[in-house]
Amino acid sequence: MLLDPVTQADHPECKSRPDTGLSAITELDPGYITGALSSVWREWVNWLVEFGIEPDAIVAVPYDWRLPGAMLEERDLYFHKLKIIFETARKLRGGPSLVYAHSMGNNVFRYFLEWLKLEIAPKHYMEWLDHHIHAYYAVGAPLLGSAETVKALMSGVTFGLPISDGTARVMCNSFASSLWMLPFSKHCHVDHRMSSNFRESDSVVVPHLVCDKKEYEGNSSSWPVNLVKIDLPATPGSCPATEVVAHPIAPLAQDVMSQTFQCSMPSQKSYTAHQVSTGTFLRDILDHDFNSPNALHHLIKYYLEDPILNPLTPWSRPPIKNVYCIYGVDMKTEVGYHFAPSGKAYPDNWIITDIIYETEGGQLQSRSGMEVNGSTGPSSGDVTVPYNSLSYCKTWLGSRVNITRTPQTAHEVTDMQEQLNVEHDRESDIVPNMTRDSRVKYITYYEDGISLSGKRTAVWELDKIDHRNIVRSSILLRELWLETAHSYHKDAKRQFVSKERREPMRDEDCFWDYAKARCGRPDRCEYRYVFGDVHLGQSCRLQASSDKDHILRYI
């Protein structure tokens, strides 16, 4: 799987390309035993088919996740093909598509939207989007990046594969896409008006990054803590350079360069997300890490100088009619690291001496037990992506938001909490003043259908559902199906689907009530044993005489 770390060309002994079709996304290994363990989008596809979506109307668009956006187009014409897929789908189905993207797939879709601006005449851009995309569901989107990306860069992440951390690091560092989810600050934006001042040639414009004053008022660049703390060994005759606040890839100032020859003592430095994403951290370890020059090359070429999009800058709301941002919360999630030299050669030259986590309720703690100073939030992330990154899409909501909280399981109106027309400052998080039962897992909906004329925006927070399993969550699939059915129903009266009740919709929603020694929700479920059931809950199924039109209750 290795790519050339400079050119991103294939390994000379192996050429790998992404698979195509639904089989490419359903499961990694469809074996009898391993299939359940390696399931990816299989439950999602099964749910769609079960509720009447024709299989040929479900289009999977896998991509080579080793490549950055520019290389996906250069090598595979990926975005040209994706545009054609949307246009073909509209001709075949007679209407616009729904887009579901998970994790880094959201980064790819964002790049596609920016690429499309250059492909289509400006006056036709919005027309094309309205005709071809009805709704965009951003699931587990790392909108401000993920701290795990730094761990993969410095010490390797195996993702459960039977390989060493060092081998994983060599593999990940050969992919330029490994930097695509680097954490970055929400306070720094590209200023296109200044682009003309930073030209490397007549044909390439280097975007200029501008940070507002809030970036320098805080200590951690809009993240809970400083992202990286590292013990840098002394280099004879020099010491690590300090950051210069200028264009992120500008050479170091002369006076700073002169200072680097005046110290040789070991040093400990901390870096914010902004300093990591703009290359300051990589420059400081150039003399101490074999991979740093290649990583810096990737960062500059494919991200900071990408003429289409610098993806290490904050998102704006995608210009699509209906946008849903969906993610899990309140899971233990890594938000910062402390590295130190190991005394070994690359790729094992760094060890992690401490990890900072955010935990349920947004509290910060360290692996070592040391006290952590930082900015706590109202919640924690989804194991992989921190809360501040997942929840950044709340800035897409308008000044007045309707908030609803319900249990994830089947419920009646008495279990629903609702706050209407809540005032919302787009620069800050919005936290509902609602009660919680520690025994109950909730879904919290933030919905805005009035701020942008003809457009709807919603954010869903699902308690205790982690990043990798969210696409297999039956709770989420139920909500997506109801929202989709509501959105397309000709008699729909509400802006969003009703939350007042949730009844079992599939056999999997029925359960055994041990307290009453019967199936729960007897109005919808009944005990019906089928050979192969191994516990009572599996034998609870929807009543054969269930009302087929119960979907109308939610419209």
Buried (B, 14 or more C-beta within 10 A) or exposed (E): EBBEBEEBEBEEEEEEEBEEEBEBBBBEEEEEEEBEEBBBBBBBBEBBBEBEBEEEBBBBBBBBBBBBBBBBBEBBEBBEEBBEBBEEBBEEEEEBBBBBBBBBBBBBBBBBBBBBEEEBEEEEBEEBBBBBBBBBBBBBBBBBBBBBBBBBBBBBBBEEEEBEBBBBBBBBBBBBBBBBBBBBBBBBBBEEEBBEEBEEEEEEBBBBBBBEEBBEEEEBBBBBBBBBBBBBBBBEEBBBBEBBEEBBBEEBEEEEEEBBEEBEEEBEBBBBBBBBBBBBBBBBBBBBBEBBBBBBBBBBBBBBBBEBBBBBBBBEBBBBBBBBBBBBBBBBBBBBBBBBBEEEEBBBBBBBBBBBBBBBEBBBBBBEEEEBEBBBBBBBBBBBBBBBBBBBBBBBBBEEBBBBBBBBBBBEEEBBBBEEEBEBEEEEBBBBEEEEEEEBBBBBBBBBBBBBEEBBBBBBBBBEBBBBBBBBBBBBBBBBBBBBBBBEBEEBEEBBBBBBBBBBBBBBBBBBBEEEEBBBBBEBBBEBEEEEEEEBBBBBBBBEEBEEEEBEEBB
